[in-house]
Amino acid sequence: MKKIIIILSFLLLFSLLTAEAKQARTENYVSLSIGTSIPDAFRAIEILSQKETGKKIINLSIINTKIEFPINQMYWKDALFLIIKLNDLVLEELPGAFKVKDPEKEEKKKSKLDDNIEVETQQVKISATFFQTSKDMSKGIGIDWSTVFNGDVNARVDFKGGSGVANDIISASGSTTIDNGNVTIDINTLLKILEAREIGNIIARPVITVLSEKSGEIQVGSSFSIKTLDIAGNVADEFYDTGLILSVSPTIIEKDGIEAIHLETRVENSAVVPGQERTTIGKSQSATDVLLYDGETTVMAGLFSKDVTTIRNGVPFLKDLPWWIFGIRYLTGVNKEVQSEKEMVVILKAEIVDTIKERMENIIPITEQFEKDKKQRDKTINMFEKMSFGN
C-alpha cells in the first residue's frame, strides 16, 4: 500500500511539472502576420529568447524582405529556425547570443596576380642587418651613419675609448693616412669588430625579395593577445605584433637607361610591458623614403629602447637568504634597478633581381651544355664498356 502511494505521488508530481513546462513553453510562443519584415521578426523573437535563455539575436544579414507565410502560436526557437531555413540564412549559437548572417557566397577564384604582373616584372632583394648597442656607442666611437656610401662608413678613431678598438678599426680599414682622426671602413667589418669587443651584437640578418611596387614585411619577435569582450559578451583574443618589424615597399624606376630603386621603409622596435592594471607596448619607430642605386646601402639609426635590470647588492650569502629566516636578507641586502638605454641600427641593402625571363635565358644555355656533356659522358662510358667486354 505504501509503495502504491509513492508511485501515485510521483505520477502526480510529474504531471504538475509537465503541465508547468507546457504552460511556460506556451507563454514563449510567437505569432507573426504575413508581410512582417525579417528584421522585425527577429526583434520580436529576440524578446522571448532573452526571457527564456538570456541570449540576444544579432542580425548581421542584409536581407530586408518580408516573410511569405503566417506564423501562428509557434514556439519562438522553432519560428527562428523556420525563418532561417526558408531564407537560406546561417545561424550560429554563441554563449551569449544567436548570430544570424548571410551565407558565404562561393565566388569564382580570382587570380592573385595583378594585371600588371608579368614574367618581365622585376623584383628587389632587401638584405637587412639589425645591430643593437648601447645608446652612447655611436657617439663615443664617433660613427657617423649619415656618411654611408657604397657599403662604407666613417668612424673617428681619436675617441676616448679603448685603444684596442681604435687599432682594430685602423688595421681593418687598411688606411695608411687618417684625415682629422676619421677613417673609412666597411660596415660589416665594423660590426664584427664591435661584436668581438662586446660593444654591440647583431640581432638578426633577414633577407626578403619583393616585387616592384609591392610591399613586404619581416618580423623578428612575437605576437601577444589581449582578451576582450564583444557586444554579445563573448571573450575574444585580439593579437598585436611586437619585436623588430621591417616593412618595405620598393619601386624600380628607369630613365635614360639608368635604373634606381625608390624604397619606402618603416622600422619598428617594440616590446610588451605588462602591468597590474593594464598592458602597454613600448615602441620606437622610424620611417624613410630614399632613392638608391642597385646594390646601394642605407642605414636607419636612432631606434632607442630601455632595459631595466634588478641587481641585488649586500653581504654575500646573507643577502640571498629566504625572507623567513628572521628577515636577515632585508638587513644585509638591497635591490637596485639599473636602467640601460640601447640603440637599434638597421642597415638595408637593396639589389635588383633578374626577371624570370632573364633567369630562364641564363638557365637554358647551361641546361643545353649539361645535356651535351651528359651525352658525351654516356658515349665514353659505353665505349669503355665495349672495350672491357671485348677483352
Contacts in CASP RR format, 6 or more apart in sequence:
PFRMAT RR
TARGET T0000
AUTHOR 0000-0000-0000
METHOD contacts of the structure
MODEL  1
MKKIIIILSFLLLFSLLTAEAKQARTENYVSLSIGTSIPDAFRAIEILSQ
KETGKKIINLSIINTKIEFPINQMYWKDALFLIIKLNDLVLEELPGAFKV
KDPEKEEKKKSKLDDNIEVETQQVKISATFFQTSKDMSKGIGIDWSTVFN
GDVNARVDFKGGSGVANDIISASGSTTIDNGNVTIDINTLLKILEAREIG
NIIARPVITVLSEKSGEIQVGSSFSIKTLDIAGNVADEFYDTGLILSVSP
TIIEKDGIEAIHLETRVENSAVVPGQERTTIGKSQSATDVLLYDGETTVM
AGLFSKDVTTIRNGVPFLKDLPWWIFGIRYLTGVNKEVQSEKEMVVILKA
EIVDTIKERMENIIPITEQFEKDKKQRDKTINMFEKMSFGN
25 75 0 8 1.000
28 48 0 8 1.000
28 51 0 8 1.000
28 52 0 8 1.000
28 75 0 8 1.000
28 76 0 8 1.000
29 73 0 8 1.000
29 74 0 8 1.000
29 75 0 8 1.000
29 76 0 8 1.000
30 44 0 8 1.000
30 45 0 8 1.000
30 48 0 8 1.000
30 71 0 8 1.000
30 73 0 8 1.000
30 74 0 8 1.000
30 75 0 8 1.000
30 76 0 8 1.000
30 79 0 8 1.000
31 71 0 8 1.000
31 72 0 8 1.000
31 73 0 8 1.000
31 74 0 8 1.000
32 41 0 8 1.000
32 44 0 8 1.000
32 67 0 8 1.000
32 70 0 8 1.000
32 71 0 8 1.000
32 79 0 8 1.000
33 70 0 8 1.000
34 66 0 8 1.000
34 67 0 8 1.000
34 68 0 8 1.000
34 69 0 8 1.000
34 70 0 8 1.000
35 66 0 8 1.000
35 67 0 8 1.000
35 68 0 8 1.000
36 44 0 8 1.000
36 66 0 8 1.000
36 67 0 8 1.000
37 64 0 8 1.000
37 65 0 8 1.000
37 66 0 8 1.000
37 67 0 8 1.000
38 61 0 8 1.000
38 63 0 8 1.000
38 64 0 8 1.000
38 65 0 8 1.000
38 66 0 8 1.000
38 67 0 8 1.000
38 83 0 8 1.000
38 87 0 8 1.000
39 59 0 8 1.000
39 64 0 8 1.000
41 67 0 8 1.000
41 71 0 8 1.000
41 79 0 8 1.000
41 83 0 8 1.000
42 57 0 8 1.000
42 59 0 8 1.000
42 80 0 8 1.000
42 83 0 8 1.000
42 100 0 8 1.000
43 57 0 8 1.000
45 57 0 8 1.000
45 76 0 8 1.000
45 79 0 8 1.000
45 80 0 8 1.000
46 56 0 8 1.000
46 57 0 8 1.000
48 76 0 8 1.000
49 55 0 8 1.000
49 56 0 8 1.000
49 57 0 8 1.000
49 76 0 8 1.000
49 77 0 8 1.000
49 80 0 8 1.000
49 98 0 8 1.000
50 56 0 8 1.000
52 76 0 8 1.000
54 96 0 8 1.000
55 93 0 8 1.000
55 94 0 8 1.000
55 96 0 8 1.000
55 97 0 8 1.000
55 98 0 8 1.000
56 96 0 8 1.000
56 97 0 8 1.000
56 98 0 8 1.000
56 232 0 8 1.000
57 80 0 8 1.000
57 97 0 8 1.000
57 98 0 8 1.000
57 100 0 8 1.000
58 97 0 8 1.000
58 98 0 8 1.000
58 99 0 8 1.000
58 100 0 8 1.000
58 231 0 8 1.000
58 232 0 8 1.000
59 100 0 8 1.000
60 99 0 8 1.000
60 100 0 8 1.000
60 101 0 8 1.000
60 102 0 8 1.000
61 89 0 8 1.000
61 100 0 8 1.000
61 101 0 8 1.000
61 102 0 8 1.000
62 102 0 8 1.000
63 87 0 8 1.000
63 89 0 8 1.000
63 102 0 8 1.000
65 87 0 8 1.000
67 83 0 8 1.000
67 86 0 8 1.000
68 86 0 8 1.000
69 86 0 8 1.000
71 79 0 8 1.000
71 82 0 8 1.000
74 82 0 8 1.000
80 91 0 8 1.000
80 98 0 8 1.000
81 91 0 8 1.000
83 89 0 8 1.000
84 90 0 8 1.000
84 91 0 8 1.000
84 100 0 8 1.000
88 103 0 8 1.000
89 100 0 8 1.000
89 101 0 8 1.000
89 102 0 8 1.000
89 103 0 8 1.000
90 100 0 8 1.000
90 101 0 8 1.000
90 102 0 8 1.000
90 103 0 8 1.000
90 104 0 8 1.000
91 98 0 8 1.000
91 99 0 8 1.000
91 100 0 8 1.000
92 98 0 8 1.000
92 99 0 8 1.000
92 100 0 8 1.000
92 101 0 8 1.000
93 99 0 8 1.000
94 232 0 8 1.000
94 234 0 8 1.000
95 232 0 8 1.000
95 233 0 8 1.000
95 234 0 8 1.000
96 232 0 8 1.000
96 233 0 8 1.000
96 234 0 8 1.000
97 232 0 8 1.000
97 233 0 8 1.000
97 234 0 8 1.000
99 232 0 8 1.000
116 213 0 8 1.000
117 211 0 8 1.000
119 355 0 8 1.000
119 356 0 8 1.000
119 357 0 8 1.000
120 355 0 8 1.000
120 356 0 8 1.000
120 357 0 8 1.000
121 211 0 8 1.000
121 212 0 8 1.000
121 355 0 8 1.000
121 356 0 8 1.000
122 211 0 8 1.000
122 212 0 8 1.000
122 252 0 8 1.000
122 352 0 8 1.000
122 353 0 8 1.000
122 355 0 8 1.000
123 209 0 8 1.000
123 210 0 8 1.000
123 211 0 8 1.000
123 212 0 8 1.000
123 352 0 8 1.000
123 353 0 8 1.000
123 355 0 8 1.000
124 209 0 8 1.000
124 210 0 8 1.000
124 211 0 8 1.000
124 212 0 8 1.000
124 250 0 8 1.000
124 252 0 8 1.000
124 261 0 8 1.000
124 263 0 8 1.000
124 350 0 8 1.000
124 351 0 8 1.000
124 352 0 8 1.000
124 353 0 8 1.000
125 207 0 8 1.000
125 208 0 8 1.000
125 209 0 8 1.000
125 350 0 8 1.000
125 351 0 8 1.000
125 352 0 8 1.000
125 353 0 8 1.000
126 207 0 8 1.000
126 208 0 8 1.000
126 209 0 8 1.000
126 210 0 8 1.000
126 248 0 8 1.000
126 250 0 8 1.000
126 263 0 8 1.000
126 348 0 8 1.000
126 349 0 8 1.000
126 350 0 8 1.000
127 205 0 8 1.000
127 207 0 8 1.000
127 348 0 8 1.000
127 349 0 8 1.000
127 351 0 8 1.000
128 204 0 8 1.000
128 205 0 8 1.000
128 206 0 8 1.000
128 207 0 8 1.000
128 208 0 8 1.000
128 218 0 8 1.000
128 246 0 8 1.000
128 346 0 8 1.000
128 347 0 8 1.000
128 348 0 8 1.000
128 349 0 8 1.000
129 188 0 8 1.000
129 191 0 8 1.000
129 202 0 8 1.000
129 204 0 8 1.000
129 205 0 8 1.000
129 346 0 8 1.000
129 347 0 8 1.000
130 202 0 8 1.000
130 203 0 8 1.000
130 204 0 8 1.000
130 205 0 8 1.000
130 206 0 8 1.000
130 220 0 8 1.000
130 244 0 8 1.000
130 344 0 8 1.000
130 345 0 8 1.000
130 346 0 8 1.000
131 191 0 8 1.000
131 194 0 8 1.000
131 200 0 8 1.000
131 201 0 8 1.000
131 202 0 8 1.000
131 203 0 8 1.000
131 344 0 8 1.000
131 345 0 8 1.000
131 346 0 8 1.000
131 347 0 8 1.000
132 200 0 8 1.000
132 201 0 8 1.000
132 202 0 8 1.000
132 203 0 8 1.000
132 342 0 8 1.000
132 343 0 8 1.000
132 344 0 8 1.000
132 345 0 8 1.000
133 194 0 8 1.000
133 199 0 8 1.000
133 200 0 8 1.000
133 201 0 8 1.000
133 342 0 8 1.000
133 343 0 8 1.000
133 345 0 8 1.000
134 199 0 8 1.000
134 200 0 8 1.000
134 340 0 8 1.000
134 341 0 8 1.000
134 342 0 8 1.000
134 343 0 8 1.000
135 304 0 8 1.000
135 341 0 8 1.000
135 342 0 8 1.000
135 343 0 8 1.000
137 143 0 8 1.000
137 194 0 8 1.000
137 199 0 8 1.000
137 200 0 8 1.000
137 343 0 8 1.000
138 145 0 8 1.000
138 301 0 8 1.000
138 343 0 8 1.000
138 345 0 8 1.000
140 159 0 8 1.000
140 160 0 8 1.000
140 161 0 8 1.000
141 155 0 8 1.000
141 156 0 8 1.000
141 159 0 8 1.000
141 161 0 8 1.000
141 165 0 8 1.000
141 194 0 8 1.000
141 199 0 8 1.000
142 155 0 8 1.000
142 156 0 8 1.000
142 159 0 8 1.000
143 153 0 8 1.000
143 154 0 8 1.000
143 155 0 8 1.000
143 156 0 8 1.000
143 190 0 8 1.000
144 153 0 8 1.000
144 154 0 8 1.000
144 155 0 8 1.000
144 156 0 8 1.000
145 153 0 8 1.000
145 299 0 8 1.000
145 301 0 8 1.000
145 345 0 8 1.000
146 299 0 8 1.000
147 153 0 8 1.000
147 154 0 8 1.000
148 187 0 8 1.000
148 297 0 8 1.000
148 298 0 8 1.000
148 299 0 8 1.000
148 347 0 8 1.000
150 296 0 8 1.000
150 297 0 8 1.000
151 186 0 8 1.000
151 187 0 8 1.000
151 297 0 8 1.000
151 349 0 8 1.000
152 184 0 8 1.000
152 185 0 8 1.000
152 186 0 8 1.000
152 187 0 8 1.000
153 184 0 8 1.000
153 185 0 8 1.000
153 187 0 8 1.000
153 190 0 8 1.000
153 299 0 8 1.000
154 182 0 8 1.000
154 183 0 8 1.000
154 184 0 8 1.000
155 169 0 8 1.000
155 182 0 8 1.000
155 183 0 8 1.000
155 184 0 8 1.000
155 185 0 8 1.000
155 190 0 8 1.000
156 181 0 8 1.000
156 182 0 8 1.000
156 183 0 8 1.000
157 166 0 8 1.000
157 169 0 8 1.000
157 170 0 8 1.000
157 178 0 8 1.000
157 181 0 8 1.000
157 182 0 8 1.000
157 183 0 8 1.000
158 166 0 8 1.000
158 181 0 8 1.000
159 166 0 8 1.000
164 197 0 8 1.000
165 193 0 8 1.000
165 194 0 8 1.000
165 197 0 8 1.000
165 199 0 8 1.000
168 193 0 8 1.000
168 196 0 8 1.000
168 197 0 8 1.000
169 183 0 8 1.000
169 185 0 8 1.000
169 190 0 8 1.000
169 193 0 8 1.000
170 178 0 8 1.000
170 183 0 8 1.000
172 185 0 8 1.000
172 186 0 8 1.000
172 189 0 8 1.000
172 190 0 8 1.000
172 193 0 8 1.000
173 183 0 8 1.000
173 184 0 8 1.000
173 185 0 8 1.000
173 186 0 8 1.000
173 189 0 8 1.000
175 183 0 8 1.000
175 184 0 8 1.000
187 297 0 8 1.000
187 299 0 8 1.000
187 347 0 8 1.000
191 202 0 8 1.000
194 200 0 8 1.000
195 201 0 8 1.000
195 202 0 8 1.000
203 220 0 8 1.000
203 244 0 8 1.000
203 344 0 8 1.000
204 220 0 8 1.000
204 244 0 8 1.000
206 218 0 8 1.000
206 220 0 8 1.000
206 246 0 8 1.000
208 216 0 8 1.000
208 217 0 8 1.000
208 218 0 8 1.000
208 248 0 8 1.000
209 353 0 8 1.000
210 216 0 8 1.000
210 248 0 8 1.000
210 249 0 8 1.000
210 250 0 8 1.000
212 250 0 8 1.000
212 251 0 8 1.000
212 252 0 8 1.000
213 249 0 8 1.000
213 250 0 8 1.000
213 251 0 8 1.000
214 249 0 8 1.000
215 247 0 8 1.000
215 248 0 8 1.000
215 249 0 8 1.000
216 247 0 8 1.000
216 248 0 8 1.000
216 249 0 8 1.000
217 245 0 8 1.000
217 246 0 8 1.000
217 247 0 8 1.000
217 248 0 8 1.000
218 244 0 8 1.000
218 245 0 8 1.000
218 246 0 8 1.000
219 241 0 8 1.000
219 243 0 8 1.000
219 244 0 8 1.000
219 245 0 8 1.000
219 246 0 8 1.000
220 243 0 8 1.000
220 244 0 8 1.000
220 245 0 8 1.000
221 241 0 8 1.000
221 242 0 8 1.000
221 243 0 8 1.000
221 244 0 8 1.000
222 242 0 8 1.000
222 243 0 8 1.000
223 239 0 8 1.000
223 240 0 8 1.000
223 241 0 8 1.000
223 242 0 8 1.000
224 239 0 8 1.000
224 240 0 8 1.000
224 242 0 8 1.000
224 272 0 8 1.000
224 279 0 8 1.000
225 237 0 8 1.000
225 238 0 8 1.000
225 239 0 8 1.000
225 240 0 8 1.000
226 237 0 8 1.000
226 238 0 8 1.000
226 240 0 8 1.000
226 279 0 8 1.000
227 235 0 8 1.000
227 236 0 8 1.000
227 237 0 8 1.000
227 238 0 8 1.000
228 235 0 8 1.000
228 236 0 8 1.000
228 237 0 8 1.000
228 238 0 8 1.000
229 235 0 8 1.000
229 236 0 8 1.000
230 236 0 8 1.000
240 281 0 8 1.000
242 270 0 8 1.000
242 271 0 8 1.000
242 272 0 8 1.000
242 281 0 8 1.000
243 268 0 8 1.000
243 269 0 8 1.000
243 270 0 8 1.000
243 271 0 8 1.000
244 267 0 8 1.000
244 268 0 8 1.000
244 269 0 8 1.000
244 344 0 8 1.000
245 267 0 8 1.000
245 268 0 8 1.000
245 270 0 8 1.000
246 265 0 8 1.000
246 266 0 8 1.000
246 267 0 8 1.000
246 268 0 8 1.000
246 346 0 8 1.000
247 265 0 8 1.000
247 266 0 8 1.000
247 267 0 8 1.000
248 263 0 8 1.000
248 264 0 8 1.000
248 265 0 8 1.000
248 348 0 8 1.000
249 263 0 8 1.000
249 264 0 8 1.000
249 265 0 8 1.000
250 261 0 8 1.000
250 262 0 8 1.000
250 263 0 8 1.000
250 264 0 8 1.000
250 350 0 8 1.000
251 261 0 8 1.000
251 262 0 8 1.000
251 263 0 8 1.000
251 264 0 8 1.000
252 259 0 8 1.000
252 260 0 8 1.000
252 261 0 8 1.000
252 262 0 8 1.000
252 352 0 8 1.000
253 259 0 8 1.000
253 260 0 8 1.000
253 261 0 8 1.000
253 262 0 8 1.000
254 260 0 8 1.000
259 293 0 8 1.000
259 294 0 8 1.000
259 352 0 8 1.000
260 291 0 8 1.000
260 292 0 8 1.000
260 293 0 8 1.000
260 294 0 8 1.000
261 291 0 8 1.000
261 292 0 8 1.000
261 293 0 8 1.000
261 294 0 8 1.000
261 296 0 8 1.000
261 350 0 8 1.000
261 352 0 8 1.000
262 289 0 8 1.000
262 290 0 8 1.000
262 291 0 8 1.000
263 288 0 8 1.000
263 289 0 8 1.000
263 290 0 8 1.000
263 291 0 8 1.000
263 292 0 8 1.000
263 298 0 8 1.000
263 348 0 8 1.000
263 350 0 8 1.000
264 287 0 8 1.000
264 288 0 8 1.000
264 289 0 8 1.000
265 287 0 8 1.000
265 288 0 8 1.000
265 289 0 8 1.000
265 290 0 8 1.000
265 300 0 8 1.000
265 348 0 8 1.000
266 285 0 8 1.000
266 286 0 8 1.000
266 287 0 8 1.000
267 285 0 8 1.000
267 286 0 8 1.000
267 287 0 8 1.000
267 300 0 8 1.000
267 303 0 8 1.000
267 344 0 8 1.000
267 346 0 8 1.000
268 283 0 8 1.000
268 284 0 8 1.000
268 285 0 8 1.000
269 283 0 8 1.000
269 284 0 8 1.000
269 285 0 8 1.000
269 303 0 8 1.000
269 305 0 8 1.000
269 344 0 8 1.000
270 281 0 8 1.000
270 282 0 8 1.000
270 283 0 8 1.000
270 284 0 8 1.000
270 285 0 8 1.000
271 281 0 8 1.000
271 282 0 8 1.000
271 283 0 8 1.000
271 305 0 8 1.000
272 279 0 8 1.000
272 280 0 8 1.000
272 281 0 8 1.000
272 282 0 8 1.000
273 279 0 8 1.000
273 280 0 8 1.000
273 281 0 8 1.000
273 282 0 8 1.000
282 305 0 8 1.000
284 302 0 8 1.000
284 303 0 8 1.000
284 304 0 8 1.000
284 305 0 8 1.000
284 344 0 8 1.000
285 303 0 8 1.000
286 300 0 8 1.000
286 302 0 8 1.000
286 303 0 8 1.000
288 298 0 8 1.000
288 300 0 8 1.000
290 298 0 8 1.000
292 298 0 8 1.000
292 350 0 8 1.000
294 350 0 8 1.000
294 351 0 8 1.000
294 352 0 8 1.000
295 349 0 8 1.000
295 350 0 8 1.000
295 351 0 8 1.000
295 352 0 8 1.000
296 349 0 8 1.000
296 350 0 8 1.000
297 347 0 8 1.000
297 348 0 8 1.000
297 349 0 8 1.000
298 347 0 8 1.000
298 348 0 8 1.000
298 350 0 8 1.000
299 345 0 8 1.000
299 346 0 8 1.000
299 347 0 8 1.000
299 348 0 8 1.000
300 345 0 8 1.000
300 346 0 8 1.000
300 348 0 8 1.000
301 343 0 8 1.000
301 344 0 8 1.000
301 345 0 8 1.000
301 346 0 8 1.000
302 343 0 8 1.000
302 344 0 8 1.000
302 345 0 8 1.000
303 343 0 8 1.000
303 344 0 8 1.000
303 345 0 8 1.000
303 346 0 8 1.000
304 341 0 8 1.000
304 342 0 8 1.000
304 343 0 8 1.000
304 344 0 8 1.000
305 341 0 8 1.000
305 342 0 8 1.000
305 344 0 8 1.000
306 339 0 8 1.000
306 340 0 8 1.000
306 341 0 8 1.000
306 342 0 8 1.000
307 339 0 8 1.000
307 340 0 8 1.000
307 341 0 8 1.000
307 342 0 8 1.000
308 337 0 8 1.000
308 338 0 8 1.000
308 339 0 8 1.000
309 337 0 8 1.000
309 338 0 8 1.000
309 339 0 8 1.000
309 340 0 8 1.000
310 335 0 8 1.000
310 336 0 8 1.000
310 337 0 8 1.000
310 338 0 8 1.000
311 335 0 8 1.000
311 336 0 8 1.000
311 337 0 8 1.000
311 338 0 8 1.000
312 319 0 8 1.000
312 320 0 8 1.000
312 333 0 8 1.000
312 334 0 8 1.000
312 335 0 8 1.000
312 336 0 8 1.000
313 319 0 8 1.000
313 333 0 8 1.000
313 334 0 8 1.000
313 336 0 8 1.000
314 332 0 8 1.000
314 333 0 8 1.000
314 334 0 8 1.000
315 332 0 8 1.000
315 333 0 8 1.000
318 328 0 8 1.000
318 329 0 8 1.000
318 332 0 8 1.000
318 333 0 8 1.000
319 329 0 8 1.000
319 332 0 8 1.000
319 333 0 8 1.000
320 329 0 8 1.000
321 327 0 8 1.000
321 328 0 8 1.000
321 329 0 8 1.000
321 332 0 8 1.000
322 329 0 8 1.000
323 329 0 8 1.000
323 330 0 8 1.000
354 362 0 8 1.000
END
